[in-house]
Amino acid sequence: MADASASSNTNNTTKPAGPPGAKKPAGPPGSKKPAGPPGSKKPDGPTLPPGYGGDGGGCGLSRKDFSSDQDVRWCPGCGDYAILATVQRLLPELDVPKENTVFISGIGCAGRFPYYMDTYGMHTIHGRAPTFATGLKCANPELDVWIVTGDGDALSIGGNHLIHLCRRNLDTQVLLFNNKIYGLTKGQYSPTSEEGKVTKSTPHGSIDAPFNPVAVALGADASFVARTMDRDPKHMKAMMKASHEHAGTAFLEIYQNCNIFNDGAFFEFTERGTKASRALFVEDGEPLTYANGERGLRLDGLSLEAIDLTTDRWSVSDCLVYDASNREMAHLIGRMFDQPDLPRPFGVLYQTERPTYEQQLHDQLDAVRAERGDGDLETLLHSGETWTIDA
């Protein structure tokens, strides 16, 4: 991993060499022209949802340059295909040297993500992707580090690592694939599964109250918190780009459909028939309206109230104007969760600027060196009290 920052390649403006041995990535089979909806007997690569077009651009690279030669082994129809395609199409637009891009994952279906990216990457251990990413970013702060995780990996065994990543404000992007189920282990309930969820591990229904991932991130003092969905590629790409532009820990929850073990978990927010009335897309500086402008949210004391904008009683001017830098407002919006009379918020829910962890670390090291000079390991090991143990 230390070689990922090789300075000899960073000034190459024609075409970054990529990881050692990667001559020219072929991309997933069929990536030049998707074969149609996943589900055919021989799926030949990710199928793009409606809304995709072009292969990216901006630095002479395309999606194909970020697609590895590995067969994508997710179930046909999985929402992970759309997320993978979105990331591969976004990266050429970010103007980041390919050899400086790294994807770190934990365990779960999302954990296979680094295999499908023709970049540096590491498939780590359960829940510990933030730990590996922290070490990598601190040692090589110039790297562009992405963390790919799932609701089980990040919020169960990895919950402790996630909250400390958020509070430290490491400059990284966290893509949390939330499908409200353990998919890789064949359908057990996860920390985000709803109460009463019947699974192989909860045959009589889950009695656990589910985590709301954005509320967890806000509570852990993340400096950027957003939510998007796999079935809205345009919005998903915009949220990924906003996450990348943020200096600090950017937490992005992605509603991802697991069509095998939890199909339709988020359909009320993602499907055409109900999306307008159940999904609220927040924008900084804009009034909170939804249902094609027919409904809105107003502040009633310390609570949010849904109002009907088609009557003479209320107008858009009565709606709360969103301020993504307001922590209290973010908590209020972020807690809109499983309330049938209120929509589910999507977009950048909170964003603030503060020093990053790795910058503070290196500033501290520079200050100590300026005061004391460069250290000497041999001198340190033989300084102070020492003991000699006779055999």
C-alpha positions as CSV (number, residue, x, y, z in Angstrom):
1,M,0.0,0.0,0.0
2,A,2.8,2.4,0.7
3,D,3.8,2.2,-3.0
4,A,0.3,3.6,-4.0
5,S,1.6,7.1,-3.7
6,A,4.6,6.7,-6.0
7,S,5.6,10.2,-6.9
8,S,7.1,9.2,-10.2
9,N,3.6,8.6,-11.6
10,T,1.8,11.6,-10.2
11,N,3.0,14.0,-12.9
12,N,1.9,11.8,-15.8
13,T,-0.7,13.8,-17.6
14,T,-1.2,11.4,-20.4
15,K,-2.4,8.1,-18.9
16,P,-1.6,6.9,-15.3
17,A,0.0,3.5,-15.2
18,G,-2.3,2.1,-12.6
19,P,-1.4,-0.8,-10.3
20,P,1.7,-2.9,-11.2
21,G,0.9,-5.4,-13.9
22,A,-2.3,-3.8,-15.1
23,K,-1.5,-3.2,-18.9
24,K,-4.9,-2.2,-20.1
25,P,-8.0,-3.2,-18.1
26,A,-10.5,-5.0,-20.2
27,G,-13.5,-4.1,-18.0
28,P,-16.3,-6.4,-17.0
29,P,-17.4,-8.6,-19.9
30,G,-20.0,-6.8,-21.9
31,S,-19.2,-3.4,-20.4
32,K,-19.0,-1.7,-23.9
33,K,-22.6,-2.4,-24.4
34,P,-24.8,-3.8,-21.6
35,A,-26.7,-6.9,-22.5
36,G,-30.0,-5.8,-20.9
37,P,-31.5,-6.3,-17.4
38,P,-29.7,-8.6,-15.1
39,G,-31.4,-12.0,-14.8
40,S,-30.5,-13.6,-18.1
41,K,-28.9,-17.0,-17.9
42,K,-25.4,-15.6,-18.5
43,P,-25.2,-12.0,-17.2
44,D,-22.3,-10.4,-18.9
45,G,-21.7,-7.4,-16.6
46,P,-23.4,-4.6,-14.8
47,T,-26.6,-3.4,-16.4
48,L,-27.1,0.4,-16.2
49,P,-30.3,1.8,-14.8
50,P,-32.2,4.5,-16.8
51,G,-30.3,7.8,-16.6
52,Y,-26.8,6.7,-17.4
53,G,-25.0,8.0,-20.5
54,G,-21.4,8.4,-21.6
55,D,-18.3,6.9,-20.1
56,G,-17.0,9.9,-18.1
57,G,-14.2,12.3,-19.0
58,G,-12.2,15.2,-17.8
59,C,-8.7,13.6,-17.4
60,G,-8.4,11.4,-20.5
61,L,-9.8,8.4,-18.7
62,S,-13.1,6.6,-18.9
63,R,-15.1,4.1,-17.0
64,K,-13.2,1.3,-18.7
65,D,-10.0,2.5,-17.2
66,F,-11.4,1.9,-13.7
67,S,-13.0,-1.5,-14.5
68,S,-10.9,-4.5,-13.6
69,D,-10.7,-7.8,-15.5
70,Q,-12.5,-9.7,-12.7
71,D,-16.0,-11.2,-13.3
72,V,-18.5,-9.3,-11.2
73,R,-20.0,-11.9,-8.9
74,W,-23.0,-10.3,-7.4
75,C,-26.5,-11.8,-7.9
76,P,-28.2,-10.7,-11.1
77,G,-30.3,-7.7,-10.4
78,C,-28.4,-6.6,-7.3
79,G,-28.3,-2.9,-6.6
80,D,-24.5,-3.1,-6.2
81,Y,-24.1,-3.1,-10.0
82,A,-25.6,0.4,-10.2
83,I,-23.3,1.7,-7.4
84,L,-20.2,0.1,-9.1
85,A,-21.1,1.6,-12.4
86,T,-21.7,5.1,-10.8
87,V,-18.3,5.1,-9.1
88,Q,-16.5,3.9,-12.3
89,R,-18.2,6.7,-14.3
90,L,-17.5,9.3,-11.6
91,L,-13.8,8.8,-11.1
92,P,-12.7,10.1,-14.5
93,E,-14.3,13.4,-13.7
94,L,-12.5,13.9,-10.4
95,D,-9.1,14.7,-11.8
96,V,-7.3,12.4,-9.3
97,P,-4.3,10.4,-10.6
98,K,-5.5,6.8,-10.9
99,E,-2.4,5.5,-9.0
100,N,-3.5,7.7,-6.0
101,T,-7.0,6.1,-5.8
102,V,-7.6,3.4,-3.2
103,F,-10.7,1.4,-2.3
104,I,-10.8,-0.3,1.2
105,S,-13.6,-2.7,2.1
106,G,-14.7,-4.9,4.9
107,I,-16.7,-8.1,4.8
108,G,-20.0,-8.7,3.0
109,C,-21.4,-8.4,-0.5
110,A,-20.0,-4.8,-0.6
111,G,-16.6,-6.2,0.4
112,R,-15.9,-7.4,-3.2
113,F,-15.9,-3.9,-4.5
114,P,-12.1,-3.4,-4.6
115,Y,-11.8,-6.5,-6.9
116,Y,-13.9,-4.8,-9.6
117,M,-12.0,-1.5,-9.5
118,D,-8.8,-1.2,-11.5
119,T,-7.2,0.8,-8.8
120,Y,-5.3,0.1,-5.6
121,G,-7.4,-1.5,-3.0
122,M,-7.7,-3.9,-0.1
123,H,-10.4,-6.4,1.0
124,T,-9.9,-6.3,4.8
125,I,-11.5,-7.9,7.8
126,H,-14.9,-7.6,9.2
127,G,-15.8,-4.1,10.3
128,R,-12.2,-2.9,10.2
129,A,-12.1,-1.0,6.9
130,P,-12.0,2.3,8.8
131,T,-8.9,1.2,10.7
132,F,-7.0,0.2,7.6
133,A,-8.1,3.4,5.9
134,T,-6.9,5.5,8.8
135,G,-3.4,4.0,8.8
136,L,-3.1,4.3,5.0
137,K,-4.3,7.9,4.9
138,C,-2.0,9.0,7.8
139,A,1.0,7.4,6.2
140,N,0.1,8.7,2.7
141,P,-2.2,11.7,3.1
142,E,-2.0,12.4,-0.7
143,L,-4.0,9.3,-1.5
144,D,-7.7,9.4,-2.3
145,V,-9.1,6.8,0.0
146,W,-12.7,5.4,-0.3
147,I,-14.2,3.1,2.2
148,V,-16.9,0.6,0.9
149,T,-19.0,-1.1,3.6
150,G,-22.5,-2.4,4.3
151,D,-25.0,-2.1,7.1
152,G,-23.9,-5.2,8.8
153,D,-20.1,-4.6,8.4
154,A,-20.2,-1.0,9.4
155,L,-22.9,-0.9,12.1
156,S,-22.5,-4.3,13.9
157,I,-19.0,-5.5,14.4
158,G,-17.6,-2.3,12.8
159,G,-19.8,0.1,14.7
160,N,-17.0,1.2,17.1
161,H,-14.6,1.8,14.3
162,L,-17.1,3.8,12.3
163,I,-18.0,6.3,15.1
164,H,-14.3,7.0,15.8
165,L,-13.6,7.5,12.1
166,C,-16.4,10.1,12.0
167,R,-15.3,12.0,15.1
168,R,-11.7,12.1,14.0
169,N,-12.6,13.5,10.6
170,L,-10.2,11.5,8.5
171,D,-10.4,12.8,4.9
172,T,-12.1,9.8,3.3
173,Q,-15.4,8.9,1.6
174,V,-17.6,6.2,3.3
175,L,-20.0,4.5,1.0
176,L,-22.4,2.5,3.2
177,F,-24.6,0.1,1.2
178,N,-27.7,-0.4,3.3
179,N,-30.0,-3.2,2.2
180,K,-31.4,-4.0,5.7
181,I,-30.2,-7.6,5.6
182,Y,-27.1,-9.8,5.8
183,G,-26.9,-10.9,2.1
184,L,-23.6,-12.7,1.9
185,T,-24.5,-15.1,4.7
186,K,-27.9,-15.7,3.1
187,G,-30.5,-13.6,4.8
188,Q,-30.1,-12.9,8.5
189,Y,-31.4,-9.7,10.0
190,S,-29.0,-6.8,10.3
191,P,-28.7,-3.7,12.5
192,T,-30.9,-1.8,10.1
193,S,-33.7,-4.5,9.7
194,E,-37.1,-3.3,10.9
195,E,-38.7,-4.5,14.0
196,G,-40.7,-7.7,13.3
197,K,-38.5,-8.7,10.4
198,V,-38.7,-12.5,9.9
199,T,-35.4,-14.0,8.8
200,K,-33.5,-17.2,9.2
201,S,-32.0,-15.8,12.4
202,T,-35.3,-14.2,13.6
203,P,-37.9,-16.8,12.7
204,H,-40.5,-15.1,15.0
205,G,-39.6,-11.6,14.0
206,S,-36.8,-9.2,15.1
207,I,-37.3,-7.5,18.5
208,D,-34.4,-5.1,17.9
209,A,-35.0,-1.4,17.2
210,P,-33.1,-0.7,13.9
211,F,-30.3,1.8,13.5
212,N,-30.8,4.9,11.4
213,P,-27.4,5.2,9.8
214,V,-27.5,8.9,9.2
215,A,-28.5,9.5,12.8
216,V,-25.5,7.4,13.9
217,A,-23.2,9.4,11.7
218,L,-24.6,12.7,13.0
219,G,-24.3,11.5,16.6
220,A,-20.7,10.6,16.0
221,D,-20.1,14.1,14.8
222,A,-19.3,13.3,11.2
223,S,-18.6,16.5,9.2
224,F,-20.5,15.4,6.1
225,V,-23.7,13.2,6.1
226,A,-25.8,12.4,3.1
227,R,-28.2,9.8,1.8
228,T,-29.0,8.5,-1.7
229,M,-30.4,5.5,-3.5
230,D,-29.2,2.9,-6.0
231,R,-32.2,3.5,-8.3
232,D,-31.6,7.2,-8.9
233,P,-28.2,7.2,-10.7
234,K,-28.2,10.9,-11.3
235,H,-28.7,11.8,-7.6
236,M,-26.3,9.0,-6.5
237,K,-23.5,10.4,-8.7
238,A,-24.1,13.9,-7.4
239,M,-23.9,12.8,-3.8
240,M,-20.7,10.8,-4.5
241,K,-19.2,13.9,-6.1
242,A,-20.2,16.1,-3.2
243,S,-18.8,13.5,-0.8
244,H,-15.5,13.6,-2.6
245,E,-15.3,17.4,-2.7
246,H,-15.7,17.5,1.1
247,A,-12.5,17.7,3.2
248,G,-13.1,15.3,6.0
249,T,-15.1,12.1,6.7
250,A,-17.9,12.1,4.2
251,F,-20.5,9.6,5.2
252,L,-22.9,8.5,2.4
253,E,-25.7,6.0,3.1
254,I,-26.9,4.3,-0.1
255,Y,-30.3,2.6,-0.1
256,Q,-29.4,-0.6,-2.0
257,N,-31.9,-3.3,-3.0
258,C,-31.1,-6.9,-2.3
259,N,-33.5,-8.6,-4.7
260,I,-32.7,-12.1,-3.3
261,F,-33.0,-11.8,0.5
262,N,-34.8,-8.4,1.0
263,D,-36.4,-7.4,-2.3
264,G,-38.3,-4.1,-2.2
265,A,-37.0,-2.9,1.2
266,F,-36.9,0.7,0.0
267,F,-39.4,0.6,-2.9
268,E,-41.7,3.2,-1.3
269,F,-38.9,5.7,-1.7
270,T,-37.4,4.5,-5.0
271,E,-40.2,3.5,-7.2
272,R,-42.1,5.8,-9.6
273,G,-45.5,5.3,-8.1
274,T,-44.6,6.4,-4.5
275,K,-41.2,8.1,-4.7
276,A,-42.6,11.6,-5.1
277,S,-44.7,11.4,-2.0
278,R,-42.3,9.5,0.2
279,A,-38.9,10.8,-0.7
280,L,-37.8,14.4,0.2
281,F,-34.8,15.6,-1.7
282,V,-33.2,18.4,0.4
283,E,-31.1,21.2,-1.1
284,D,-29.2,23.8,0.9
285,G,-30.9,27.1,0.8
286,E,-34.2,25.7,-0.6
287,P,-37.6,25.2,1.0
288,L,-38.4,21.7,2.0
289,T,-41.1,20.6,-0.5
290,Y,-41.9,17.2,-2.0
291,A,-44.7,15.4,-3.9
292,N,-44.0,17.5,-7.0
293,G,-44.3,20.7,-4.9
294,E,-47.7,19.8,-3.5
295,R,-46.5,19.2,0.0
296,G,-44.0,20.7,2.3
297,L,-42.5,20.7,5.8
298,R,-42.9,23.5,8.3
299,L,-41.3,23.8,11.7
300,D,-44.0,23.5,14.5
301,G,-42.2,24.3,17.7
302,L,-39.4,21.6,17.8
303,S,-41.1,19.2,15.4
304,L,-41.6,19.1,11.7
305,E,-45.1,19.1,10.3
306,A,-46.2,18.1,6.8
307,I,-48.4,20.7,5.1
308,D,-50.6,20.7,2.0
309,L,-49.5,23.3,-0.4
310,T,-52.5,22.9,-2.7
311,T,-54.8,24.7,-0.3
312,D,-55.0,28.4,0.5
313,R,-53.9,27.8,4.1
314,W,-50.2,27.2,3.3
315,S,-47.7,28.3,0.7
316,V,-44.0,27.6,0.0
317,S,-43.1,30.6,2.1
318,D,-44.4,28.6,5.1
319,C,-41.9,25.8,4.5
320,L,-38.6,25.4,6.4
321,V,-35.7,26.6,4.3
322,Y,-32.9,24.0,4.6
323,D,-29.5,24.9,6.0
324,A,-27.1,22.0,5.6
325,S,-24.6,23.7,7.9
326,N,-27.1,23.8,10.8
327,R,-26.4,20.9,13.1
328,E,-29.7,21.1,14.9
329,M,-31.7,21.2,11.7
330,A,-29.7,18.2,10.4
331,H,-30.5,16.2,13.5
332,L,-34.2,17.1,13.1
333,I,-34.2,16.1,9.4
334,G,-32.0,13.0,10.1
335,R,-34.5,11.7,12.7
336,M,-37.3,11.5,10.1
337,F,-37.3,7.8,10.1
338,D,-40.2,5.3,9.9
339,Q,-42.7,8.1,10.4
340,P,-45.6,7.4,8.0
341,D,-46.8,11.0,8.0
342,L,-43.4,12.3,7.0
343,P,-41.2,11.6,4.0
344,R,-37.6,10.1,4.1
345,P,-34.9,12.7,3.5
346,F,-32.2,12.3,0.7
347,G,-29.4,14.6,-0.2
348,V,-26.7,16.4,1.8
349,L,-28.1,16.5,5.3
350,Y,-25.2,18.1,7.0
351,Q,-21.8,19.6,6.1
352,T,-19.3,21.6,8.1
353,E,-15.6,22.3,7.8
354,R,-13.0,21.4,10.4
355,P,-9.4,20.2,10.3
356,T,-8.8,16.7,9.1
357,Y,-7.2,14.1,11.3
358,E,-4.2,13.4,9.1
359,Q,-3.5,17.1,8.6
360,Q,-3.5,17.7,12.4
361,L,-1.3,14.6,12.8
362,H,1.3,15.8,10.3
363,D,1.2,19.4,11.7
364,Q,1.9,18.0,15.1
365,L,4.8,15.9,13.9
366,D,6.2,18.9,12.0
367,A,6.0,21.1,15.1
368,V,7.7,18.5,17.3
369,R,10.5,18.1,14.7
370,A,11.0,21.8,14.5
371,E,11.3,21.9,18.3
372,R,13.4,18.8,18.9
373,G,14.9,17.9,15.6
374,D,14.6,14.6,13.8
375,G,14.4,11.6,16.1
376,D,16.8,8.7,16.3
377,L,15.3,5.3,16.9
378,E,18.6,3.8,18.1
379,T,19.1,6.5,20.6
380,L,15.5,6.3,21.8
381,L,15.8,2.5,22.3
382,H,18.9,3.0,24.5
383,S,17.8,6.0,26.4
384,G,16.3,6.2,29.9
385,E,16.3,3.2,32.1
386,T,17.5,0.0,30.5
387,W,17.8,-3.6,31.7
388,T,20.1,-6.4,30.8
389,I,18.7,-9.9,31.2
390,D,21.3,-12.5,31.8
391,A,20.7,-15.9,30.2
